[in-house]
Amino acid sequence: MRKILFLALLFSNALLVTAQNASYWQQAVDYKMEVIMDAEHFKYKGKQELVYANNSSDTLRKVYYHLYPNAFQPGSEMAERADNIKDADARMVRKTKVGDTEVKENRIQNLKPNEIGYLKVSNFKQDGVVAGTKTIGTILEVVLAKPILPHSKTTFTLDFGGQVPLQIRRSGRNNAEGVAFSMSQWYPKIAEFDFEGWHADPYIAREFHGVWGNFDVKITIDKDYVLGGSGYLQKPNKIGHGYQDAGVQVKYPKGTKKLTWHFVAPMVHDFTWAADKEYLHDVVKGPNNVDLHFLYKNNPKIIDNWKKLQPLMVQVMDFYNKNIGKYPYKQYSFIQGGDGGMEYAMCTLILGNGTLEGVFGTATHELGHSWFQHILASNESKHPWMDEGFTTYVEDLAVNEITGKKAVNPFEENYKAYYSLVNSGKEQPQTTHADRYDLNRSYSISSYVKGSIFLSQLGYLIGQDKLAETIKRYYQDFKFKHPTPNDIKRTAERVSGAELDWYLTDWTQTTNTIDYGITAVSENAENTVVSLERIGRMPMPIDLQVEYTDGTVESFYIPLRMLFFEKANPNPLIKRTVLNDWTWANPKYEFTIEKPKSTIKKITIDPSGLMADVQLKNNTYEVK
């Protein structure tokens, strides 16, 4: 326990040390929860004590809680959204054929009373005094008994009762892979209040945002269940199940029907757990003596894959530590949860029955979220690209390295997916709230793919060495905070010296595209004149490569004036000439190669493929 308290204090101090300025603040919470599971009827009841620190300069007269399980009910906003979006999530809306007619079944709308999810709060008190509450869908509005003054604390206590829904998405019971309980977003969770105000977003489809704090959670459940999740299990030798001495049989007192699992999780903004009677549990040592837990079903068809996964994830964590920053906790759990993959504090719930390649890819992505969502916790509802995109970027790097693919451009498929969205005419700006995208496909490509390209293309702008330095400094400066888009931009500016406001604006706040072309290659005496054109609205510096008929290669670099920066030669083995800069206001540009046109075999704009030019066919001049 002393180690855990020390970690909490260490993280709290880190917030003060790395704060960019004296005005930075964030709220803090300490949760204590005791919950008793009625596993037979898929219900639970519990008590919660929450110490809330108002570190803002605002006087708070209301607070809000998330009641996520209420989304899994007929008539909920999540159910209505699934009815009305054109490309509904297949987990929520099933398509079947009745004769020649395609019929859609909204699984949430069809849930029966004993299959729905719900979370009900009662006996809410503030410092022992009753406060007024009102449930509005997935949000609990609380009118406080007394205002919370700036820089003061108050204690909330409440009772809660819930029902675990049939697993449709993320949280639930008895899913397709046979996992009994996937308990994510299962408790009354206080909403985030920051410099923008309250973030009491209803749970409609997407992501989460939370307040950092310390969790002390006791879960009482039938003794046959094996649990895994967030935090550190207290007195694991009394529980058994491989948590301390793998393979040791623990004898329970005669007549024992239930056990209490006690977890403590310092400095996290979420608490998740899963339980099943058939979980196998392995523990391997990861980098920096971190315990990596693997909990998966005792299914002979998947055991070999899960065994092979374990050393791979040791390599992945080591890769992330070296390329982002040190993982700060002492455990991480990979848990078969049966619904895609989703990131949680110190753990992930993932599908477990697929191929090794599929499970490895999902586990690698979800582990990456520990850095970008559970340590660098941007507001995932407002800026999902900062989490999903940056995680996709490091996932692609890790998979490329660990599997030995060693592709020159491991992000090539991301660019193709982005181009397909642009060409579809369905793109929306990345400033769109995650719930407001017209299509799930538009959300996914914008968040995962275009968000990843934000970084890979940033490497094109400032150089790969500066990008690597930017990611590490971003992590160091903003871990255990809630960085905004401006923070990653300013970090890159500090590292490189480049001016990048235009890049953040055009790439994330508009749907402006990059499109450059070679319009002419002409002779001028013994020289060659190359004419270029900017067709898209978004400007970029230009790397241009010339291949000659004698087999030699030369590159030319055209700086972008508004970048106020000259990138180092990305390939020092190739001679590079730095040309005059190109202004945005002039869509035309010409330069001269001091060699005859007859000596030129091929001219290529951006041979790296890292600039997201949406029309590649005009990027090359080639003599056939």
C-alpha positions in Angstrom: 0.0 0.0 0.0 2.9 2.4 0.8 4.2 1.9 -2.8 0.8 2.7 -4.2 0.5 5.9 -2.1 4.0 6.9 -3.1 3.0 6.5 -6.8 0.0 8.6 -6.3 2.0 11.4 -4.7 4.7 11.1 -7.4 2.1 11.6 -10.1 0.5 14.5 -8.3 3.9 16.2 -8.0 4.6 15.6 -11.6 1.6 17.6 -12.5 3.0 20.6 -10.7 6.6 20.2 -12.0 5.6 19.8 -15.7 2.8 22.4 -15.8 3.4 24.8 -18.7 2.2 27.8 -16.6 1.0 28.6 -13.2 -2.6 28.9 -14.4 -2.9 25.2 -15.3 -5.3 23.2 -13.1 -7.4 20.0 -13.2 -9.9 18.5 -10.9 -9.1 15.4 -8.8 -11.1 12.6 -7.3 -10.7 9.7 -4.9 -13.2 6.9 -5.3 -14.0 4.2 -2.8 -16.5 1.6 -4.0 -17.9 -1.6 -2.6 -20.1 -3.7 -4.9 -21.8 -7.0 -4.5 -22.6 -9.0 -7.6 -25.7 -11.1 -8.1 -24.1 -13.1 -10.9 -27.0 -15.4 -11.3 -29.4 -12.5 -12.2 -26.7 -10.2 -13.7 -27.3 -7.5 -11.2 -25.2 -5.6 -8.7 -25.5 -3.1 -5.9 -22.9 -0.9 -4.3 -21.9 2.1 -2.3 -19.6 4.9 -3.5 -17.7 7.6 -1.6 -16.1 10.2 -3.8 -13.9 13.0 -2.5 -14.0 15.7 -5.1 -11.3 18.4 -5.2 -12.3 21.6 -7.0 -9.0 23.0 -8.2 -10.6 25.6 -10.5 -11.4 29.2 -9.8 -15.1 28.5 -10.3 -17.7 28.0 -7.7 -19.6 24.8 -8.6 -23.3 24.6 -7.8 -24.0 21.5 -9.8 -22.1 18.3 -10.7 -22.8 15.7 -13.3 -22.3 11.9 -13.3 -22.3 9.5 -16.2 -24.6 6.5 -16.0 -23.4 4.7 -19.1 -25.4 1.4 -18.7 -28.6 3.4 -19.3 -27.6 3.5 -23.0 -28.5 -0.1 -23.4 -32.3 0.3 -23.2 -35.0 0.6 -25.9 -35.6 4.3 -26.7 -32.1 5.5 -25.5 -30.1 7.9 -27.6 -27.7 5.2 -28.5 -30.6 3.0 -29.8 -32.1 5.9 -31.7 -28.7 6.8 -33.2 -28.3 3.2 -34.4 -31.8 3.5 -36.1 -30.9 6.6 -37.9 -27.3 6.5 -39.0 -26.9 5.0 -42.5 -24.0 2.7 -41.8 -24.9 1.5 -38.3 -22.5 -0.5 -36.2 -23.0 -4.2 -37.0 -22.8 -5.0 -33.3 -25.9 -2.9 -32.7 -27.9 -3.4 -35.9 -28.0 -6.8 -37.5 -29.1 -7.3 -41.2 -31.0 -10.4 -42.1 -33.0 -11.3 -45.2 -36.7 -12.3 -45.1 -37.3 -13.6 -48.6 -35.8 -10.9 -50.9 -36.2 -8.2 -48.4 -33.3 -7.0 -46.1 -34.5 -6.5 -42.6 -32.6 -4.5 -39.9 -32.8 -5.6 -36.3 -31.8 -3.0 -33.7 -30.5 -5.1 -30.9 -30.8 -2.4 -28.3 -34.4 -1.6 -29.3 -35.3 -5.3 -29.0 -33.8 -5.9 -25.5 -36.2 -7.3 -23.0 -36.5 -6.0 -19.4 -34.1 -8.6 -18.0 -31.6 -8.0 -20.8 -31.3 -4.2 -20.7 -28.6 -2.3 -18.8 -29.4 0.3 -16.2 -27.7 2.2 -13.4 -29.8 3.8 -10.7 -28.5 6.1 -8.0 -30.1 6.7 -4.6 -29.4 8.3 -1.2 -27.1 10.9 -2.7 -25.5 13.1 -0.1 -22.9 15.8 0.0 -20.9 15.9 3.2 -23.8 14.1 4.8 -26.6 16.4 3.5 -29.1 15.2 0.9 -28.6 16.7 -2.6 -31.1 16.9 -5.4 -30.6 14.5 -8.3 -32.3 14.0 -11.7 -31.5 11.3 -14.2 -31.5 12.4 -17.8 -30.7 9.4 -20.0 -27.1 8.5 -19.3 -26.5 11.6 -17.2 -27.2 12.2 -13.6 -27.6 16.0 -12.8 -26.9 16.8 -9.1 -28.0 20.1 -7.6 -25.6 20.5 -4.7 -26.6 20.9 -1.1 -23.9 23.7 -0.9 -21.6 25.2 -3.5 -18.1 23.8 -3.8 -15.8 26.9 -3.5 -12.7 27.2 -5.5 -9.7 25.2 -4.2 -11.8 23.2 -1.7 -13.0 19.6 -1.3 -16.3 18.0 -0.7 -17.4 14.3 -0.2 -20.2 12.7 -2.1 -21.8 9.4 -1.0 -24.4 7.4 -2.9 -25.9 4.0 -3.3 -26.2 2.5 -6.7 -27.8 -0.5 -8.3 -27.3 -1.8 -11.8 -28.1 -4.5 -14.3 -25.5 -5.8 -16.7 -27.0 -5.8 -20.3 -26.6 -8.5 -22.9 -23.2 -7.6 -24.4 -23.9 -5.6 -27.5 -21.0 -3.1 -27.4 -18.1 -2.9 -24.9 -19.9 -3.6 -21.7 -22.1 -6.6 -21.0 -22.6 -10.2 -20.2 -22.5 -13.6 -21.9 -21.0 -12.4 -25.2 -20.4 -14.4 -28.3 -17.0 -15.7 -27.1 -18.6 -16.9 -23.9 -17.1 -14.4 -21.4 -19.5 -13.9 -18.5 -18.9 -10.3 -17.5 -17.2 -7.4 -19.3 -17.6 -4.6 -16.7 -16.6 -1.4 -18.4 -18.2 2.0 -17.6 -20.3 0.2 -15.0 -20.4 2.6 -12.0 -21.6 6.2 -11.5 -18.6 8.2 -12.9 -18.3 11.9 -12.3 -18.0 14.0 -15.4 -15.0 16.1 -16.2 -15.0 19.8 -15.5 -12.1 21.8 -17.0 -11.2 25.2 -18.5 -14.0 24.6 -21.1 -16.6 23.8 -18.4 -18.5 20.6 -17.9 -18.2 17.7 -20.3 -21.4 15.9 -19.5 -21.8 14.2 -22.9 -24.5 11.6 -23.2 -23.4 8.1 -24.2 -24.6 7.9 -27.7 -21.9 6.0 -29.6 -18.3 6.8 -29.0 -15.7 7.7 -26.5 -15.1 8.8 -22.9 -13.5 11.5 -20.9 -12.7 11.4 -17.2 -11.1 12.9 -14.1 -7.9 11.6 -12.7 -7.8 10.1 -9.3 -7.3 7.1 -7.1 -9.7 4.2 -7.0 -10.2 1.8 -4.1 -12.7 -0.9 -5.3 -14.0 -4.0 -3.6 -15.9 -6.5 -5.7 -17.7 -9.4 -4.0 -18.7 -12.2 -6.4 -19.2 -16.0 -6.4 -15.8 -17.6 -5.6 -15.6 -19.6 -8.9 -15.0 -16.4 -10.9 -11.6 -15.2 -11.9 -11.2 -11.4 -12.2 -8.9 -9.1 -14.0 -8.9 -5.4 -14.7 -7.6 -2.0 -13.6 -5.3 -1.5 -10.6 -3.4 -3.8 -8.2 -5.0 -6.7 -6.5 -4.6 -6.5 -2.7 -3.5 -9.6 -0.8 -3.5 -11.7 -3.9 -2.4 -14.9 -2.0 -5.8 -15.0 -0.4 -7.5 -15.0 -3.8 -5.3 -17.4 -5.7 -6.1 -17.8 -9.4 -2.4 -17.3 -10.3 -2.2 -13.7 -9.0 0.7 -14.4 -6.7 1.9 -18.0 -6.9 0.7 -19.4 -10.2 -0.6 -23.0 -10.0 -1.0 -23.0 -6.2 -4.3 -24.3 -5.1 -6.0 -22.1 -2.5 -8.3 -23.8 0.0 -11.3 -21.6 0.8 -13.0 -21.8 4.2 -15.8 -24.5 4.2 -19.1 -23.0 3.1 -17.5 -20.0 1.3 -19.7 -19.0 -1.6 -18.3 -15.5 -2.4 -15.0 -13.8 -2.4 -14.1 -10.1 -2.2 -11.6 -8.9 -4.7 -9.9 -5.7 -3.5 -8.2 -3.5 -6.2 -6.4 -0.2 -5.8 -5.6 1.9 -8.8 -3.7 5.1 -8.3 -3.9 8.1 -10.7 -6.2 6.7 -13.3 -9.4 8.2 -14.8 -11.4 4.9 -15.1 -11.8 1.5 -13.5 -12.7 -1.6 -15.5 -12.9 -5.3 -14.7 -14.0 -8.6 -16.3 -14.9 -11.9 -14.8 -15.3 -15.5 -16.0 -15.2 -18.9 -14.4 -13.1 -20.4 -17.2 -10.3 -17.7 -17.4 -6.8 -19.0 -17.6 -4.4 -16.5 -16.1 -0.7 -16.1 -17.0 1.7 -13.5 -15.8 4.9 -12.5 -17.5 7.5 -9.8 -16.7 7.5 -6.9 -19.0 10.0 -4.0 -19.3 10.9 -2.2 -16.0 9.5 -5.2 -14.0 5.9 -4.5 -15.1 3.6 -7.5 -14.6 1.8 -8.3 -17.9 -1.4 -10.3 -17.1 -3.2 -12.4 -19.7 -6.7 -13.7 -19.0 -8.4 -15.8 -21.6 -10.9 -18.6 -21.9 -9.9 -22.2 -21.3 -10.6 -23.0 -25.0 -8.1 -25.4 -26.6 -8.5 -23.6 -29.9 -7.1 -20.3 -28.6 -4.6 -21.3 -25.9 -1.6 -21.6 -28.3 -2.3 -18.1 -29.7 -2.5 -16.5 -26.3 0.7 -18.2 -25.2 2.5 -16.9 -28.4 1.0 -13.4 -27.8 2.8 -13.0 -24.4 6.4 -12.5 -25.5 5.2 -10.3 -28.4 3.5 -7.9 -26.0 6.7 -7.7 -24.0 8.4 -6.4 -27.1 5.6 -4.0 -27.9 5.7 -2.4 -24.4 9.4 -2.1 -24.7 9.0 -0.4 -28.1 6.5 2.1 -26.8 8.6 2.8 -23.7 11.6 3.7 -26.0 9.6 5.6 -28.6 7.0 7.5 -26.4 8.1 7.3 -22.8 8.1 5.0 -19.8 4.9 3.2 -18.9 4.3 4.5 -15.3 2.3 1.7 -13.7 3.4 -1.7 -12.5 0.8 -3.9 -14.3 -1.1 -4.2 -17.5 -3.8 -6.8 -18.2 -4.8 -8.2 -21.6 -8.3 -9.7 -21.1 -10.5 -11.6 -23.4 -13.7 -9.5 -23.3 -15.4 -10.6 -26.5 -16.2 -7.3 -28.2 -13.6 -5.9 -30.6 -11.0 -4.1 -28.5 -11.3 -1.2 -26.2 -8.8 0.6 -24.0 -9.2 1.0 -20.3 -7.0 2.0 -17.3 -4.2 -0.5 -17.0 -6.0 -3.0 -19.1 -7.8 -3.8 -22.3 -10.8 -6.0 -23.2 -10.3 -7.7 -26.6 -11.6 -10.4 -28.8 -9.7 -13.6 -28.2 -10.9 -16.2 -30.7 -9.2 -14.8 -33.8 -5.9 -15.5 -35.5 -2.7 -14.7 -33.7 -2.1 -11.9 -36.2 -5.5 -10.4 -35.5 -5.2 -10.7 -31.7 -1.7 -9.3 -31.8 -2.8 -6.3 -33.9 -5.7 -5.5 -31.6 -3.6 -6.0 -28.4 -0.8 -3.7 -29.9 -3.3 -1.0 -30.7 -5.1 -1.1 -27.3 -1.8 -1.1 -25.4 -0.8 2.0 -27.3 -3.9 3.7 -25.9 -2.3 3.5 -22.4 0.0 6.3 -23.5 -2.3 8.4 -25.6 -5.6 8.0 -23.7 -4.9 6.8 -20.2 -1.7 8.9 -19.6 -2.1 11.6 -22.3 -5.8 11.9 -21.8 -7.1 14.3 -24.5 -10.8 14.8 -24.7 -11.6 11.8 -26.8 -15.2 13.0 -27.6 -14.0 16.3 -29.0 -10.6 15.3 -30.4 -10.7 11.5 -31.1 -8.0 11.9 -33.7 -5.5 12.8 -30.9 -6.0 9.4 -29.3 -7.1 7.0 -32.0 -4.9 8.6 -34.6 -1.7 8.8 -32.6 -2.3 5.3 -31.3 -2.7 4.0 -34.8 0.6 5.7 -35.7 2.7 4.1 -33.0 0.9 0.7 -33.6 1.9 0.8 -37.2 5.5 1.6 -36.3 5.6 -1.2 -33.7 4.0 -3.9 -36.0 6.3 -2.9 -38.8 9.4 -3.3 -36.5 8.4 -6.4 -34.5 7.0 -8.5 -37.3 10.1 -7.7 -39.4 8.1 -6.2 -42.3 10.5 -3.2 -42.3 8.3 -1.4 -44.9 9.8 2.0 -46.0 6.4 3.6 -45.6 4.4 1.5 -43.0 1.5 4.0 -43.2 0.8 3.5 -46.9 -2.6 1.9 -46.3 -3.6 4.8 -44.1 -3.1 7.2 -47.0 -5.2 5.1 -49.3 -8.0 5.0 -46.8 -7.9 8.8 -46.4 -7.9 9.3 -50.2 -11.0 7.1 -50.5 -12.8 9.2 -47.9 -11.9 12.5 -49.7 -13.0 11.1 -53.0 -16.3 9.9 -51.5 -17.3 13.5 -50.6 -18.3 12.4 -47.1 -15.3 13.9 -45.2 -16.1 16.2 -42.2 -13.5 18.3 -40.3 -11.7 16.7 -37.4 -13.2 19.4 -35.2 -16.5 17.4 -35.5 -17.6 16.0 -32.2 -17.2 12.2 -32.3 -21.0 11.7 -32.0 -21.8 14.1 -34.8 -20.3 12.4 -37.8 -22.9 11.5 -40.5 -21.3 8.1 -41.0 -19.4 5.7 -38.9 -17.0 5.3 -41.8 -16.3 9.0 -41.9 -15.6 9.0 -38.1 -13.3 6.0 -38.3 -11.2 7.3 -41.2 -11.0 10.8 -39.8 -10.1 9.7 -36.3 -7.9 6.6 -36.8 -6.4 7.3 -40.3 -6.3 11.1 -40.7 -5.2 11.4 -37.1 -2.3 9.0 -37.8 -1.4 10.9 -40.9 -1.2 14.1 -38.8 1.9 12.6 -37.3 3.4 10.8 -40.3 3.0 13.9 -42.4 4.4 16.0 -39.6 7.5 13.9 -40.0 7.5 15.0 -43.7 7.3 18.6 -42.6 10.0 18.8 -39.9 11.9 15.5 -40.4 11.7 12.1 -38.8 14.2 12.9 -36.0 12.3 16.0 -35.0 9.0 14.1 -35.1 10.5 11.4 -32.8 11.7 14.1 -30.4 8.3 15.8 -30.5 6.4 12.7 -29.5 8.7 12.0 -26.5 8.6 15.7 -25.4 4.8 15.8 -25.8 4.5 12.7 -23.6 6.8 14.1 -21.0 5.2 17.6 -20.8 1.6 16.5 -20.8 1.4 13.1 -19.1 -1.4 13.0 -16.5 -2.9 16.1 -18.0 -5.5 16.7 -20.7 -3.6 18.1 -23.8 -5.5 19.8 -26.5 -4.7 20.0 -30.3 -2.7 23.2 -29.7 -0.4 21.4 -27.3 0.9 18.9 -29.8 1.3 21.7 -32.3 3.3 23.9 -29.8 5.4 20.9 -28.8 6.4 20.3 -32.4 7.2 24.0 -32.8 9.4 24.1 -29.7 11.3 21.0 -30.9 11.7 22.1 -34.5 11.6 25.8 -34.6 9.0 25.6 -37.4 5.7 27.6 -37.4 2.9 25.1 -37.6 -0.4 27.0 -36.9 -1.4 26.8 -40.5 -0.9 23.0 -40.4 -3.1 22.4 -37.4 -5.7 24.7 -38.9 -5.9 23.3 -42.4 -5.5 19.6 -41.5 -7.8 19.4 -38.5 -10.2 22.3 -38.7 -11.1 22.2 -42.4 -11.5 19.6 -45.2 -8.9 21.4 -47.3 -6.9 19.0 -49.3 -3.3 18.8 -50.6 -2.9 18.5 -54.4 0.3 19.5 -56.2 1.1 18.7 -59.8 3.8 18.9 -62.4 2.3 20.9 -65.2 5.3 21.1 -67.7 8.9 20.1 -68.2 10.4 22.2 -70.9 13.8 22.9 -72.4 15.6 26.3 -72.1 18.9 26.0 -74.0 21.0 23.5 -72.0 18.7 23.7 -69.0 15.3 22.2 -68.0 12.5 24.2 -66.6 10.1 22.4 -64.3 6.6 24.0 -63.8 4.6 23.1 -60.7 1.1 24.0 -59.5 -0.7 24.0 -56.2 -4.3 22.8 -56.9 -5.5 22.1 -53.4 -6.1 24.7 -50.8 -3.7 23.3 -48.3 0.0 24.3 -48.8 3.0 22.2 -48.2 6.8 22.3 -48.7 7.8 20.1 -51.6 10.4 17.3 -51.8 11.1 16.6 -55.5 13.3 13.8 -56.8 14.9 13.7 -60.3 16.2 10.5 -61.8 18.6 10.8 -64.7 19.2 8.5 -67.7 22.7 7.7 -66.4 21.2 6.2 -63.2 22.0 9.1 -60.9 19.5 10.7 -58.6 19.2 14.3 -57.3 16.6 16.0 -55.0 15.3 19.5 -54.8 13.6 21.0 -51.7 11.1 23.9 -52.0 10.5 25.4 -48.5 7.0 26.7 -47.7 7.3 30.3 -46.7 4.7 30.2 -43.9 6.5 27.3 -42.3 9.6 29.5 -41.7 11.7 26.3 -41.6 14.1 24.3 -43.7 14.0 20.6 -43.2 17.2 18.6 -43.0 17.9 16.4 -46.0 15.9 13.2 -45.4 18.3 11.2 -47.5 21.9 12.5 -47.0 23.2 10.0 -49.6 21.4 11.9 -52.3 22.5 15.4 -53.3 19.9 18.0 -52.4 19.4 21.6 -53.7 17.3 24.0 -51.6 15.3 26.3 -53.8 13.5 29.6 -53.1 10.5 29.3 -50.9 6.9 29.0 -52.3 4.2 31.3 -51.0 0.6 30.2 -50.6 -0.8 33.2 -52.5 0.9 32.1 -55.7 -0.4 28.7 -57.0 2.4 28.5 -59.6 6.1 27.8 -59.2 9.0 27.2 -61.6 12.6 26.2 -61.1 15.5 25.3 -63.4 17.6 22.2 -63.5 21.0 22.9 -65.0 20.9 19.8 -67.2 19.3 19.2 -70.6 15.8 17.7 -70.7 17.1 14.7 -72.6 19.1 13.6 -69.6 16.0 13.4 -67.4 14.2 10.0 -67.0 11.7 10.8 -64.2 10.6 13.6 -61.8 8.6 12.8 -58.7 6.9 15.0 -56.2 7.3 13.5 -52.7 9.0 10.1 -53.3 8.4 9.2 -49.6 4.7 9.1 -50.0 4.3 10.9 -46.6 2.6 14.0 -48.0 -1.1 13.3 -48.3 -1.6 14.5 -51.9 -5.1 13.4 -53.0 -4.3 13.2 -56.7 -1.1 11.3 -57.2 -1.4 10.9 -61.0 -0.1 14.4 -61.6 2.9 14.0 -59.2 5.1 12.3 -61.7 6.7 13.2 -65.0 8.3 10.2 -66.7 9.9 9.5 -70.1 8.6 6.2 -71.3 
